[in-house]
């Protein structure tokens, strides 16, 4: 008997999914412990062990793979808690980070304050050296200037160093020599070389990514080492893997070396899981919405391809990383409602988080949140929250909303709660429109898939607003990212900057230049003992018309490149360009700028647990009353446990579906059917 575990630490709850011998057997939630993150993970593991009739040590000893997703790196950057970092640059480039892409994000807003750089210019020190765009050494590296740079950064009390020299992507020899000097003269410093971290064109992007990596190295390495130690002490015998920004997973050692890969770790596995559910209903197009305690995330899958970005940004700082494209809003269950100075109701982005949490949690929170509004409107069963492990206080929710919203606005309590819900719903609709309509995608043609513990309350109202008629609510909806992590493929990628024109492409030369990347990918998969049958290699190239400054990512037909691939790549680029911009120049040549190789080890998917057997009557929990957004009144309705509904059973709204870890509000006019795969399919009337 062997187990596989997936975990995801959110702002309010920590999630865990468990499979036994390749079959999903449990999902668990526990409040996140912000000051002791590993404790929240172990609390979930204890719940899983209890469900299996074991202790934690026995469960972890039988666990083959433990996959972990976390926002530790994200929060460290957003909260300014990275290591004090110095930067070593080529003489004349110390202001690259300060200048960035312009001092204001909106160049027409002269009242906007200047953007703060990741590192102030005084922490950027220059060395004498110069390599040209062909990789030729124009000026040899001056050893004295390197020693002076190291001394300067030590005097500034830096603990991390980023080295980012001009054109090191074509010839990294000078960066490597500086790295050797740092190791010899300052071994305690955490060092990141741009030629190793992110060897991409565009100086600012490469430097920004390298600095972020250096800032995060001590924090992420310490966090992962502590988690690894704690899990080992509790008996974990299997491999600990970490979710990366591209939706794949990597070993701890790889992430500790390049922690910037963990920047968008948390929600990145959700879209692949959503696609899996959508495909059970014959579609490759889906929209994933994920409402947790702190945030609301939106992502899309079009034509079976997860929407990715090659310019993952955090707090407006570019990284050039390949990442799952996710729009995140401060609109979760813990988002705080307030009345501003102008008398307008606002919700978020500030959140009550896990500590103290919403007022109804009874942990000392006094400010009204979306969850408190849900409780007052009857969307949450106070005695069944988290399977009855937490009792919600309706009195505390009423007091918070009355004091901070209802009384200031002169509203009845229920009207104030409804106002909170409507404001947060409007923000979520706008976020969905940003990821769909404003990118030329009609959301009405997408299957909506829910994720997150709070999404079931809002999902059908959002779908109705957007004109979406079919919604999938997975049984794993509240822990979907942890479920996705458990199913994620092992994945490693790197970039080669090698400009060429498609019509004159020497595919043999490109393959020779890509050979070290292929070897590194093989080493990665060898180390994890991935058999040849489960290895997959993909190659993408960043392409543009000559003299343009932005590129499109084009998939290459073969790895390595074949003789006719340049023609196929150019044709695909012209098609993609026309789809994106409605025009194209098929008679023009295509410039191929950067090549991105990905080596993946395919993970056998975990099978869903069989749907419940028996009769639907066993799922009935009684009756309740909640505000029906269709009837626009408080409505008496049945309360049902969806986990006990047998396959094929249909339920007409209004109804409140109360699972152990989430609630789904089924309004009038909606029909929910339990599929043979164990998830709900909800259809809405036109």
N, C-alpha and C positions, 0 to 999 in steps of 0.2 A: 504494500500500500504506500503510495507516494502522493504528496501534496504539492500544489503550486499556489502561491499567495501573491496577490496584487494589492498594493496600498496607495493611497493618495491623501496627502495632508491638505485640508482646506482651511480657510480662515476661521470657520466655526466648528466643523466636524472633521474627524479623520475617518476615512473609509477603508474597508478591507474586504476583499473577495477571496473565496477559498474554493479550490477544485481538488477532487480526489480521483486519482487514476484517470485524469482527463475529462472529468465530468464536474460541472459546477454544483457545489453542495451548500454554499452559504454566503451571505453578505452581511456585513456588520458595520455599525457606526458607533463612534464614541466622541465626546467633546474633545476638540483639539486642546492641547496643553501648550500654549505659546512659549512659555519659558522652559519647557521640558518636552520638546517635540517627540522624542523617542518614547516617552511615557504614554502618549496618546496612541502610538502604534502598538505598543505592548498591551494596552487596555483592549484594543480591538482583537489582538491575538488571543487574549484571555477569553473573550467572548466566543471566538471561533473554537478554541480548545474545549470550552464548556459544551458547545453544541455538538462536538464530536465525541464527547464523553472521555476526554483526555485532559492532561495538564499541559501547560504551555510548552514545557521542555520536551515532552513526548511529541507534541505536534510539530515543533520546529525541527526536531531531530529527524522527522520523516518528511520534511519539506525539501524538495529538490531545487526549487528556484523561488526566491523572494524578490519581487519587483517593487521598486519604491519610486513614487512620484512626489515631488515637494516643491513649494514655492520659496524655499530657503534662499536661493540665489536671487530670485526676483525681489523679495522683500529686502535683502541686504542692499541692493542698489537703490530701490525706491526710498528706503529709510536713511540712506547715506551712511551705512554702517560698514562699508568696505574698508579694506586695509589702506593705510596711507601709502599712496603709490607715487613713485617718481618715474619719469620717462626719459630715456636716452634716445636722442634723435640726431639726424644729420645736421651739420651746421647750417643755419638759415631757415630751419623748419620748426622752431620751438613754439610758434603761435598757431600751428595747425589745429590743435584741439580748441583753442580759444576762438579762432575764426570760424571753424566748422563749415556749415553751409550758409552762413550769414548770421549776424548777431541777433536777428529777430525771426521767429518762425513765420510771422505774417509781415512781409516787408512793407505793407501799406499802413500798418498800425504803428504810428510813431509814439504812442503812449505805452507801448509794450516794453517792459524792462528787458535788458539784454539777457540772453540765454547764458546760464552759468555753465562753464566747461567742466568736463569730468575732472580735469586736473588743472590747477592754475598754472600760468606760464612759469612761475618761479620754481615749480617742481619739474619743469622740462629742461633738461640740460643737453647741450650740444657737444658732439665730438667731430673731429676733423676726419672726413672720409667722403668718398663719392663713387657710386656705381651708376652707370648709365642704363638706359632702357633696354639695351642689348645684353646687359649683364657684364659689361666690360668695366674693369676697375680704372676710374679716371684719377682718383687720388687714394693712395693707400691709407689704411686705418692708422691713425696716430696713437701710439700706445700711451703717451703722456696725457693726451686729452681724455682717454678712457679712465685712467687713474684719477684724474681730477673730477670727472663726472661722478665716479663712484664715491669719492670723498665728499662731494657736495650733497649727494642724496643721503648719505649716512648722517651728515651734519643736520639735515632737515628732518631727521627721525623717521625716514621712510622705512617700511618693512617689506614693501613689494616693489619690483622694478619691471617696467615694460620697455622692451627694446624695439624700436620701430624706425628703421633706416630706409632711405629712398631706394627703390628698386631692389630691395632684398628679395622680392618675389621672383626676380630673374637670377639673382646670385646671392645666396644667403651667407657667404663666407664671413663677411664682417660682423653680422649679427651673431654668428656662431662663435667667433673669437671673443666678442664681448661677453657672451654667455659663459665661456670658459673662464674669463677673467673674474666675473662675478662669483662663479663657483669657488674659485681659488681664494679670492680676497674677501668675499662677503657671503659665506656659505649659508648663513641663516636667513638671507633674503629670499623671498619668493619671486622667481624670475619667469617672465613670459617673453618669448621671441615671436615677432609678428610673422616671420617666415614659417613658423611651426603652428601657430594658433589659427591664423586666417590669412593665407597668402593670396589676397585678392587685389585687383586693381582698385584705384581710388584711395588716396593716401589717408584722408580723414576717416573713412569707414574702417580701414585696416588698423589705424592707430586707436580708434575708439574701441574696437573689438578687443585689441590686445590689452589695452588699459583695463577694460572691464574684467578680462580674464585674470590679470594680475591682482586686481582688487579683491576678486572673489576666491582666489586660490586658498589663502589661509583659512577663510571662514568655511567654505564648502568642504575642504579637506578635513578640517576639524570636526564638522558636523557628521560627515559620512563615516569618519573613523570611529566617532563615538557611537553612532548607530550600529556600525558593524561589530564593535566590541560588545555592545549591549546585547545584540541578537546572538552573538556567539556565546556569551555568558549564559544566555537563556536556552542554549542548545542547538541553534541553527547550524546544520551541517551542510546545507546546500549553498548555491551561489547567490550573492546579493547583487542585483542589477538595478540600475538607475534609469528612469525615463528621461530621454533627451528631447530637445525642442522640436525635432523633426518627427516625433511620434515613435521612434525606435527606442531600444534600450541598450545600455552599455554597462560594462563592469565598473565597479567603484574606482579602480586605478585609472581608467581612461577618463572618467568624469573629473577626478581629482586633478588630472593633468590639464584638462581643458574644461573647467567648470562653467565657462561661458555657454557651453552646449546645454547647460541645465537651466538657462534663463527662463525658458517658457515650458518647463517640465510639466507642471500640474495638469492642465487641460488638454495636452497635445495628443493623448491617446483616444480621446472621445470620438472624433470623426470616423476613425476606422471601425470602432464598435458600432457607431450609428449606421455606417454603410452595410455592415453585416446584417443588421435587422432589416434595413430597407430592401436588401436583396431577397429576403424571404418572401417579399411581396412584389418581386419582379421589377424593381426599379433601381437604377444606379444614381439617382438624383435625390439628395436629401438635404434637409436643413436641420442642424443640431442646435438646440438651445439648452443652456445649462445654468440654472439658477440655484446657487448655493446660499450660504449664510452671508457671504461678503460681496459677491460679485455675480454678474450675469454675463455669460459668454455665448457668442454666436459664431458658428462656423458652417461651411458648406462643403458638399461633395457633388461635383458635376461630372456626369458621364463616367462615374466610377473612379474619378481622380479627386483626391483630397486637395482642396485649395491651399496652395503653399505660397509663402513669400520668400524671396531671396534677400530680403532686407529687413529681417526681424529687428525691431527697435524697442528699446525700453526707456521710458521717460524722455523720448525724442532722440536718444543717442543711438546711432546706427551700429549694426554689428556685421552686416553682410552674411549672416547665418541663414541657412535653409531652415525654415520653421513652418509648422502648421499655422495658417493664417487664422487668427482668432481675434474677434473684437470683444473687448472686455469693458463692461460698464460697472460703476459702483451702484448696483441695483439688486442687491441680494435680500434675503429674508431679514438680515440684521441691519439693513440700511436705515439710518435714523431720519425720522420726519421732523420738520421744524417749520415755523412760520417766520419768514424773513422780515426785514424792517419795512418793506413795502406792503406787508399783509398777504403775501403770496405763500402758498404751501409748497415746500421743497422736500424732496426725498433723496437722501444720499448726497455725495458719494461716501460720506462718513458712515462708519459701521460700528455697531456695538461689539462685533467680533465674538469670540468664544468667551472672553472674560471682560465685562460681566455678562454680556449677551443681552438679548431682548428682555424687557421688563417681565414678561410672562414666564421667563425661565426661573425667576426667583433667586437669582444669584447676585442681587444688588444693583441690577440695571434699573435706571429710573427714567430713561428717555424712550419715547415711543418709536417703534420700528415697524417694518412691514409685517413681520411675524405677529406682532401684537395686534395689528389691524386684521390679519387673517383669523386670529383667535376670536376676536369680537364678532366678526362676520360669520362665525360658525364653520370655518373651513378646516379647523384643527380640532381633533377630539382630545380634550385636556388629559383624560385618564389613559389614553392609548399612545401618547407621544413616545417615540423610540421604543415601541413595543411595550409601553407601560413602565419603562425604566425611569422616565422623567414625568412628573406631574406638572402641568402648566397652571399658572395662576391667572385666572381671568380677572380677578380683582386688581392685580398689579398692572395688567394691560389696560384696563379701563382707567385707572388712576393716571397712568402715563399719558394716554391719548387725551383724556379730559383736560389735564393740566397744561399740556404743551401745544395742543392742536384745537380741540373742540372749544374750549373757553376763549382763547384768543380770537378765533374766527366766528364765535357766536353760533356754533353748529351743535346739533344733537350728536351724541357719542357715535352712533352707527353711521351718521352722515360723514363725520370726521374720518372714521375708519375707511369708509368707502372712498373718500377723497384721496387718502393715502394710496389705496390700491390703484385708483385710476391714474394718479400721477406716475407711479412706478411703472404701470403697464404702458403708458405713453412713451416713457423713456425706452422701454424694451422694444416696442414696435419700431421706434426710430432707429434703434441699433440694428434690427433685422433688415429694415429698408436700406441701411447703409451697406450691408453685406450682400444685398440682392438687387433691388430695383435700381439703385444708384450705380450698379455695376452691370446693368443690362440683363439681369436675371429676374424672371417672373416667379415670385415665390409660390404662386398658385400651381405651378408645375412641379413643386417639390414635395416630397414626403417629409412631414415634420416628425422628428424624433426627439424625445425628451431625455434630459439628464439632470441630475442634481436633486437634492431633497425637497426643494421648494417649488420646482418647476411644474409639478402636477396641478398645483392650485391655479396657476396663471395660464398654462399652456393652451387650453381650449378657447379661452377668451382671446388670446393673442392670435390663434389660428383663425378664429372667426373674423377678427379685425383685418387680417391679411388675405382672406379669401381662400385659405387652405382648407380642404375638405377631409383630409385623412391624416390622422396622427397615430404614431406608434409610441406606446408607453411600455418600455421594456420592464420586465420584472426587476432588472438590475438598475433601473433608472437613477435611483439615488446614489449609486456607487459606480456609475458608468465608466468614469475615468479609471478607477481601480480595476474594473473588469477589463477595460481596454489595455491597461498596463499588463495584466496577466496574460493577454493574448498578443502583445506587441512583439514584433520581430527584432532580433538583434540587428543593429544597424551601425555602420561606420561610414563616414564620408570625408572627402577632402577635395581641395580645389587646385587646379593648375592654370595659371595665367599664361596663355600662349596664343597671341593674336594671329589670325590668318584669314585670307579671303577664301570663300567657298570654292570659287572657280579655279583657284590655284592651290587647293589644299593638298598637302603631301601627307596622306593618311599613315604612311609608314613612319614618318618623323613624329607625328602626333602620338602614335602608339608607343614609340620608343620613349617619348617624354612622359607618357602616362604609366609606363611600366613600374616605376617606383611606387605609384599610388596603388596599382593592382597588387603589388607584392605586400604593401602595408595592409591592404584589405584582407588578403589571404592570411597574413600573420594574425590579424584580429580574429578571424573565424577559426583558424587553427587553434589559437589559445583557448577558445571556447568549445573546441571539439565538435564543430558543426560538420556533419557528414556532407559529402559532395552533392548528394541529391537534394539537399535543402539549402544550397547556396544560390544566391541570385546577385548578378552584377548589373547595374544600370549606369548609363552615362548621359549627362545632359550638358548642353553647351549654351552659353549666353551669347545671343546673336543680335545684330543690329544692322541697319543700313549704314554705310560709311559716313563718318562725320557726325553721327548721332551720339547722344550721351546716355541714353537708356537702352536696356536690352530686354529681350524676351527669352525665356528659358525653353529650349527645344530638346526633346528626347532624341537621342541618337539611336539608329536602328540596331547597331551591333556593338558588342564589347569583346575584343578590340574592334576598331573601325575597319570596315571593308572598303573595297575600291570605289564602289558607287555611292557610298553614304553621303558624300558632300552634296550631291545633287538632291538626294532625298531630304537632307537637313534644310537646304535652301528652299525647297518647295514647301516644307512644313512651316518654315519661318514666314514665307509670304502668306500662307493661309492664316496663321496665327495673328499676323500683323493686321490682316484685313478684318478678322473677327474682333480684334481689340479696337482698331481705329477706323474701321469701315473703308479704308483705302489701302493700297499696296502698290509696289513697284516691281513687278516680276521680272522686268528687263534689267533691273539693277543687280549688282553683286551684293553679297551678304558677308559682313565681317563677323568672324567667329572669335570671341574675346576670351572667355574663360570656360574651362572644362571641369565638370563636377562628377566625380566617380563615387558611387555608393555600393558598398558590399553589404549584403544582408544575409542573415541566417534565419530562414523561415521557421516560425514557431507553430507547431501543430495546434489548431484552434481547440479551445475548451468547449465541450458539448454542453448545451443547456440541460438543466435538470428537467425531467419529464413534468408535464403539467399535472395539476392536482387531479386525483380521481375522486369519485363519489358524486354527490348531487349538489346542485347550487344552493339548496336550503342551508347547507352547512356553512356557507359563506356569509349568511345574514347575521349582522351584529346588532340589529335593532333599528331605531329611527332617530333622526336628528333634524335640526333646522339650520339652514344656511342661506345666505343671500344669493339668489339666482340671478346672474347678470342678464339672462334672456327674459325671465319673467319680471325682473327689476323689483323684487320683493323678497322678504324672508320666506322660505319655502320649506315645508316639512318633507323629508325625503328619507329613503332607506340608507342605512350605513352598511357597507359591504366590505369584506376582506377579499381583495382581488387574488391573493395567493391561493385561495381555496376554490376559485371558480374553475369548473371543468372545461376542457377544450370544447369549443363550439357554442358555449353558452353566451347569450347576448343580454345586455342590460340597457334599459332605456333611462335617459335622464328625466328629471333630476335625481341624482344619487351622489353620495359621498363615498369614495373608495378609499378605505383606510388600511394601508399595508403597515407592516412593522416599522418601516423606515421612511415612508412618504405618504402623502395624501393626494388623490386626484379628484378634482371637482368636476362632476359630469352635469352640465346644465341641461335645461329642457331642450329637446330637439336633437340631442346627441345620443348616439348608440355605441356602446362599447361591447366588443366581442373578444372572448379569450381565444387566441389562436392556438393551433396545435403545437407551436413552438414555445408556448408559455408566456407570451406577452400580449398586452391589450392592443387592439386596433380600434380606434375611435373614429367614427364617421359623423360629420356635421352636416346639417341640412343647409342647402343653398340659401 
